[in-house]
């Protein structure tokens, strides 16, 4: 891949798109300008949910689910690229305090964009109450209701992992959560509630959706039973509830099928886009893109690239040598040229492996990890990883999770939860013109600031910074 190729960058700085899209100006307590006919039929309601440009895509409507990627440690940019950023975006890159003030428009679009997904979900859930469920429409009825619950819980999860602290059982009843808007009229007065209330809502929505959805959707833009299990597994992992995460991850693998793991030996590593969009591993499609940065501007951290062995196919499938900027840049997206932010089988395998190792099922966890890795190495060259020691096995799993899920918008969540464990804490740093900016474990800046305008309109409690 030549660095002169001007394709769209799927790297963290995608939040810049929030500056240029009219949909950015939607806030928690401001009624969006949605000019739609009042939905009256199941077909109308399904159409609302099938709007993938809103429900499954960030960027084009001002919703940037890749804000966590912008703040994490997968990549770096040089001084010249940094200088070309607007001030607010610079502050996001270096976790600057000024992002709370006049430069918070990037945050506004991302925060408000998630709620712009929740709004049609609430419309669907309210409107469907006026439609009678019959034997003739049962499948369509259940799919609509289950899908709305899934999309809403997915948006809530992105919000809570970005704008709240990591779940801590001992403080979850006091730590602020997110506003759980469940009304579509904007007459509902909302507060942040607690972190436990937020996660309870996400889990309740998903458990209600599970029996309503089909095992196999007509397209991966639509939710399914496997997607519910996968999202529950991700939710429980974020909460550090590993027994439950393992149960949901294994249920997902059983429903979705382990045979759908991609064998990277079948991919063309020399291609600009070696992994097909909507490939068999994709359980639920969600993606992000930007209109401002090209991928040639950013390079991955050297220590990340060198962590791959030569026979590990991810080293050539995921990366290409960047001749102009030095180092290597990422190309291994599961969404074409876009950042994949959905749910895929490899993530579920890693959730299952980590959760089983953490719950003293080391052998079973290592077996799942090796089953995945065998599909990632040159045929015949992979030696299964072995460890009977839970601590050593966990380090192996976490190392592979880091290498497999690059640019999936998951690193920020991982940093936050792993920073709860002294032995796994990570300090992030950026070097700009010789000056080092650091983000220490447990820093309050791991919770993004709520947009100032939403604070002013709603009286919500701001996150410290």
Secondary structure, 3 states (H helix, E strand, C coil): CCCCCCCECCCHHHHHHHHCCHHHCCCCCCCCCCCCCCCCCHHHHHHHHCCHHHHCEECCCCCCCCHHHHHCCCEEECHHHHHCCCHHHHHHHCCCHHHHCCCCHHHHHHHHHHHHHHHHHHHHHHHHHHCCCCCCCHHHHHHHHHHHHHHHHHHHHHHHHHHCCCCCCCCCCCCECCCCCCCCCCCCCCCCCEHHHHHHHHHHHHHHHHCCCCCCCCCCCCCCHHHHHHHHHHHHHHHCCHHHHHHHHHHHHHHHCHHHCCCHHHCCCCCCCCCCCCCCCEEECCEECCCCCEHHHEEECHHHHCCCCCCECHHHHCEEECCCCCCEEECCCCECCEEECCEEHHHHHHHHHHHHHHCCCHHHHHHHHHHHHCCCECCCCCCCCCCCCHHHHHHHHHHHHHHHCCCCCCHHHHHHHHCCCHHHCCCEEEEECCEEEEECCCCHHHCCCCCHHHHHHHCCCCCCC
